[in-house]
Amino acid sequence: MSAHKVSCVEKVSSLLDQYAALPNPNFGLLGPHLQTLGIFETTESTQIRNRALQLVEKAIQIGWHVPQDFILQSFGSYSLEVHTKNSDIDLLVVGNLPRKDFFNHVSKTFKSTADVQFLRLVKDAMVPIIKLIVLDIPIDLIYAQVHNSLKKKQISWTKLNLSDMDIPDARALSGYIDCITIKNLIPNIDKWRVLFQAVKYWAKKKGIYGNKLCYLGGFGWMILTTRICQMLPNASVENLFYNFFKFYAIWDWSKVPLTVLINAKPIEFNMGPGDCFVVVTVTSPHRNSARNVTQSTKKIIINEFQNAANYLENNQFAKIWEPVPFFSKYPSYLEIVCEAENLKDFLKWIGYLESRFVSLITEMEQVTKNRLITHIYPASFQSLETIQHPHSCTFFIGLEVIPDPNGEQARFSINEPIEKFQLLCYGWEGFSKSMLIQIKRTKREKIQNLNMKVVQVELLKVKAAPVQSDLAPSPSPSPSPSDATGAKKKFRTIQTAL
C-alpha cells in the first residue's frame, strides 16, 4: 500500500475513533423512524410479490421439448431483505442452454402469460436482460450459461472461475455472487439492513441515487454501508449511521478505491486515469461499480456526506430527511425535453437517453475544465399545468460556474457538447422519426414557478399493452443522411455561452 493510502486510512480510522458516538443521544431510533415513512411493504404486497415470483418460476420451466434444469436465484435488495414497496426484483437464471435459446423460449412463454403486463428483451446491454412487470412488480431477469451440474447444493458459487466464462455470463453471475459474499462479510445483518435502508432513503431525498444518472446505484450503497459495519461491528445502528457520513465525507475518493474488507484487508484495485470515484465490486475480476460518477456528481455526493454529518453534529436531525432544494439551488438549468408519438417509442427513448446522460455531463465538464457543476436530477418530470404532448417528459440539469481562485471571468460555451449529444441520440439505431429531443437553458426564476410531477415510468410500462408490442423488437435501421437532417430540425440547442 502506498504512503498516501496509509495516511488516508489512518486519518479516517482516527476520526472514527474520535467520533464513535453521536454528539446527542436524543437522535432517536432509526428502525422505528423508518417504519413511519411508509416505505416498507404491507403483508398483502409481500404476498403479491411472492405470487409474481412463482409465476416467473413456472414460466421458465414449461414448454420445453426436452425437460431442462434451471436454478432461479434472486439477488440485490430483495435477496438481502432490504427492498421497499416500490423496489424491483433482480433474478438470475442459471442453466446449461445457450442464452439465445433460453431468451427466445421464455420470451414466448411470458408473452402468453396473462399476468405479465410488460415484457422487453434488451439484447445489447452489458448483461442481456428481460425486463418484466408481473402483477405490477418490476422484475429484471438475467441468464448465465454454466457447464457444471445444476444441482443447487453441489454448486460452490463463490468458487466458480468466472474468468473461464463468456463475459456476459461472468457478469450475470458476479452480481449474485457479490450478494452472497457481502452477506457473509457483514458482522450483524439486522443492523446493516436498517443502516442500508436509512442511507438509501436519505440518498433518494438528496437526489443522489441512481447508477444510470451518474450517482451510486443500490450495489454501490451496499458496499459503502458494509464497509462501515465491518469497521464498527459493535456500534449501534444510530452510531453506524452517523459514522457513515463522517467516514465518507473525508475519504480521498480521487486516489483511494473504496472496498469491503476481506480477511481484514481491502481488495487490491488499480485505479484508471478516468476513475474519479471508485467503489470496487467484490467478485473477481473486480470492477468499479461507480464508473458513471463524474467529477461534478462526485462533488455533489461528497457535499451531501458533509452536510449530513454536520446536521447530526448540530442536532438538526430533521434536515437529514429534507429533500434537496434542487429547483432553487442553481442559477440556471438545462431543460431536456423527451417526446415520442407513441408510448412504446417514448419508453424506449427515455431508456436510451438515461443511458447516455453520463456522456453529456462528462463532455460539459471537459470543455469547461471542471469549472462547471452539472447536477442532473435522477428523475424526469411532467407539467401539471401546461398542455404537453401526452408522451413527453423533461429532465433537468442544474448548472453553476465554480468561481476562479484568481478572479478571472469564466469564458466557455457548452453548445458543442450539447450538439454532440444530440448527434449521438439521433444516430442511435433505435431512433425513429416519432422521437424528439429539445434542449434549452432556463433561469432559476422560471424553473421555480413550474408545477410538475415526477414521471412514474413503471406505471407507464404497465399501460404499454399489449405485451407483444415490446417483445424482442427488431432494431430500427440507422437514419439516412436525409432522415438525420429532418431529425435535426426538431432539435433546439443553446446558442448562448455561460
N, C-alpha and C positions, 0 to 999 in steps of 0.2 A: 504493500500500500504506500502511495506517495505521501510525502510530508504534508502536502496540502490536505489530503483526505484525512490524515490522522488529526490534524489540528481542527478540522471542521467537526469530526466526530467527537473529539474531546470537548469542544466548545458546546456542542449540543448536549452531551452527557452531563456536563457541569450545570447547564441551565435546567435540565430535567431534575437534577438533584436539588437545585435551589428552589424550583417551583413545583415540587412534587404534590403539594396540596393547594386546593383553591384558596384564594385570599379570604373569601367569605363563605362560610359553611352553609349559608342560607340559600344557596343556589337552587336547591330543590332536587328532586329525584328525576332523572332523565326518563326512566321507563314509564312511570305514571304520566309524565308530561306528554310523551309521545302518544299515549293512549287517547289523550284529549284532542289530538289534532285530526282524528278521523282518517288516518292514512292506512289503517290495517283492514284486512278482510273481515267480513262477517262470517258466521258459520255457514250461511246459505251460499255466500260467494265461494268459500272453500269447497263446498260440495259441487258447485258448478265447475270449478277448476279441475276437480278430480274426474268429473264426467268427461270433460274435454280431453284429458289425457287418456282416458280409457278408449274414447273414440279414435284418437290418433293411433294408439297401440293396435287396435283391432284393424284399422285401415291398412297398416303396413304389412299385416300378416296374411290378408286374404287375397284370393285371385291368382295365386302363382300356379303355373302348370306343374312345377316341381316344388314341394314344400321347402321353405327357406328358414334358416335360423338367423334371428336378429337379436341384438341386445339394444334395448332402449334405455337411455340414461338421461336424466335431467342434470343440468349444470347451471352455474351462475347463481343469481339471487334466490331462485326457487329451491335449488338443491341445498343451499346453505340456510334456508328458512329466514331470509331477510327480505322477502318480496313484500310489496304492499298491494293494495287493492287494484291499482292500475298497472302493475308490473306485467311484463310478458313472461313467457316460459321459454327457456333455451333447452332444446332437446338434441341429443346426439344419438344417431342410429349407427350401430357397428354391424357390418355384415361381410360376407365373402364375395358378393357380387360387385362388378364394376359400378361406379357411381351413376353412369349414364343409364344403365339398365334399371337401377333402383329408382332413380328420379322419374324416368318415363312411366314406370308401372304405378308408383304410388300417386303420381300426379293425376292419372286417370281414375284411380280409386277415390282420391279426395274429391275429384270433380263430381262424382256420383254420390257423395255422402251428404245427406240432407243438411246436417248441422254445420257444414263447412261454409262459412259466409264469404270468405276471401281466400284466394289462392294465387300466388305468383312465384314462379321459378326464376331466381336470379342466378344465371349461369356464370356471369363474368365477375362475380365478387371474388375477393381473395380466398374466401371459403364459400363455394357454391351453396346456395341456401334456398329452401322452400319457405316462403312467408305465408302463414296461415292466420285466419281468425276463425276460431271454433267456439260456438256458444258465447260470443263476444270476448273471448280470451285470445289475445295475440300470442302466436307461437312461432318461433324460429326453429326450423328443423334442418340440421346438417347431417352429413353422412360421411363415414370413413370406411374404406375397404381394408380389411386385415386378412392375413392368410393363416392366422392362428386358429385353434379350436375356439368355438364360440360358446363354450360352457363358462358361464359368468364367473363361477368360483375358481376356474383354472387360469383366468387371465390376471396377471400381475400388472395392473395398469401403469404404475409408476416405474416399472422396469422395461416397458416397451421401448424398443430402439426406434425412435421417430426419424432418425437420420437415414434409415434404410427405406423409408416410405416416400411415396409421391408427396410433393409439398402440400397440396390441398388436404390430403388425408392426415398428414402430420399436424397441420394447423387445426383441423377439426378435432383431433384427439387432444391437442395440447390444452384447449380450454377446459375440457373435462378433467384432465389430469392436474391442471393448476388448482382447480377447486378442491380436489381430493387432498393435494399437498397442503394447501392453505389451511384446510380444516384441521389437519393433523399438527400444524405448527402453532395454532392458537392455544394459549395456556388455558383460557376459560371461555368456551364458546358462547355461553349465555351473555357474559359481559360484552364480548365482541359484537354480538348481534344488536344489542341496544346501542352501542357506540356507532356501528356502521349505519343503522337506520337514522340516528340523530345527525350524523355527518351528511348523509345523503339528502335528508330533508333540508338541512342548512344550505348545502351546495345548490340545490334547486331554487331555494328562495333567493340566493345571491346571483343566480343566472350563470353559474359556472359548472353545470353538469351536462355532459354530452360529448362523446368522443368525436362524432362527425363534425360538430361545430366548434372544434378547436379547444375543447376542455378535456377533462378526465371523464371517462365513462365509468360504469359500475365496477369493472375489474380494477381500474386504477385506484379507485377509492377503497376497494377491498385490500389492496396491497398496503396503502398508507395506514389504514386502521389496524391491520395485522401487525405491522412493524411496531406501532405504539404499544399494543397489547403484549408483544414479546419483550419489550424493554421494561415495562412496568407490570409484571404479571400479578402483583398483589394489590394494585391500586383499585379504588372504587371506579365505577363507570363514570361518575362525575369528574373525578380527577383524570381519568383517561381522556375524557372529552376536552378538558382544559389543556392538558399537556399535548394533545393532538395539535392544537393551534400554536402553542409555544414552540413546539419542535419544528413544525414545517415553516413557520414564519422566519426562522433563522437558518434553515438548511441551505447549503450552497448549491442550488439547483443547476447552475451553469457548469459546474465542474464535478459534482459528485452524484453518481447514479443512486436512486433510492431503491433498495431491495429488501425483501424479507430476510430474516436471519435463519440460516440452515447450519445446525451444529454451532450456534452462537456466532457465526461469521456471515457477513454479507456475500451475495453472489458476485463473482468477478464479471465485470461487463465493461467493455471498452466503448466509450462514447465517441460517436462520429462527429464530423465538423458541423452537421446540420442539427445535432441534438441540443436543444436548449432546456429541455425538461424531460428527465428520464425516470420512468418507473418500470422496472425490469420484470418481465414475466418469470414465472417460477420454473417452468419446464424447459429443458434444453432441446433445441437451440434457443437461447434466450433472446427476446426481442424487447423493444421499447414500446410499451403499451400506451405511452403518452406522446407518440410521434406526431400527432396532429396539433399539439400545443405549440403556439407560435410565440415570438418574443413579446407581442402585446398581451396575449391571453395569459402568458406566464406572469407578467407584472400584475395583471388583474387578479389572478388566483392568489399570489403571494400577498397582495394588498388586503384581500379578504381574510387570509390567515391572520395577518397583523391586526386587523380591525376586531376580529372575534376574540383574540387573546386580550386586547385592550378592554373590550366590553366586559369580559369575565373578571378582569382585574379591578375594574371600576364599578362593579356591582350593577352594570347596565344589562341585566340578563335578557330583558325583553327585546333589546336590539339585535340579539343573536338571530332571532327568527323573523325580523323585519325584511320584507322583500327589497331588493336593490332598487333605488330610485332611478332606474335606467333612463327614463324619458325626461329627466331633469338634470342628468349628470353631465352631459356633454354639450359643447357649444353648437355642434351640428351633427347631422346624421346622414348616412346613405339609406335611402329607401329602395329596396329591391323588390319590385312587383313581379309576381309569377302568375301567369294566366294560361289557360288552355280551353279549348272549345267543348271538351267533354271530360267527365270525371276520371275516366281511365287514363287519359293523357295527362291530366292535371296531377294525379298521384305519381305517375312516372316522372314527371317534370320536377316536382318538389323533391323527390328522392335523389334525382341526379344533381340538382342544384346544391342540395345539402352536402353531397359528397365532394363538391368542388369548391366550396367556400374557402377551404383552407388555402387553396392556390391563390385566390383573390387577395386574401389577407396577407399572405406571405409576400406577394408581389408588391402590395402597397407599402409594406414595411421596408422592402428593399429599396424602392425608388425614393423613399423619404429618409433612408439611412437610420431607420428605427426611431425617428423623431415624431412619429405619428402613432398615437394609441388608437387601435382599431378594435372596438369591443362589439362583437356580434352577439346579439341576444339569442339564446338557444331555443327559439320557438318562432312560429310565424303568426301573423295577426290578420284579422278581417275587421273592416269598419262596421260599427253598429248604426251609423247614421247615414252615410252616403250610399248611393246605389252603386254597387260594384258588380263586375262580372261574376256570375254565380260560381265559377271555378277560378277563384283568384285569392291570393294571399300576399302579404308583404313581410319581408324580413328587414330588420333594422340593424345597422352597424353604427355605433357611436364613434365619433371622431374628435380627437383632441391633440393639438400640437404640443409636444414637450418643449418647454422654454429652453433656448440655447443658453448654456452657462456663461457665454461671453456677451449675451445680449443681442446677438445677431438675429435679424428677422428671418423667419422661415420662408424660403422661396422654392417651392416644389409643386408639382401637379400630380394628381392621381388619375388623370384621364387615360394614360397608357395602360396601366394595369386593368382598368375597367373595360377598355376596348378589347384587351387580350382575353379577359374573362368572357365577354360576350362571344368572341370568336370561338372560344372553347365550347361554349354552350350550344351555339347553333351549328357547330361542326360535329356534335355528338351523333353517333349513328342512329340513336333513337329519336332524334329531333324530327318533328313534323310541323307542317305549316299552321297547325292549330295552336301551337305553343308560342308564347310571347313573354319577353322579359323587358322590363323598363327599370332604369336606374337613374335616380336623381338625388341631388343633395338638398337637404331641408334643414332649416334653422330650428333650434330648440323650441322657440316660442310657438311655432306651428305644430310641432310634434306634441307638445304638452296639451294642446286643445283637441287632440284626436280622441274619439271614443271608440275603443277597439276591444275585441275579444281574441283570445288565443285560439288558433285553429286546432281542432281535435282531429288529427289525421286518422287515428284508428277508427273513429266513428265514420269518417268519410269512406274508408275502405269497406266497411260493412254495407254502405249504400251502393258500392260499386258492383252491384249484381248485374248480370249473372256471373257466377264464379268463372265459367269457362272463358269469359272475355279477357281474363288476365292469365290464362293458362299458357305458360311457356311461349310468350309472344315472339313471333318472328322479328328479328331486328329490322328496323326500318332502314332503307338504303341511305347512305350519306347524301346530303343535299348537293345537287349540281351547282355550279357557279351561279346560274340564274336563280335557283332556289335560295342560295345564300344571300344573293343581292336582295331578293324580295324580303327575306327574313330580316336583313339588316335594317330595312326601312322601319321595322317595328320597334327597333331599339332606340332608346333615348339615353344619351350619355351626358355626363357633367362637362360643361365647357368652361368651368372656372377653376383656377388654381386655388389651393388653400392659402 
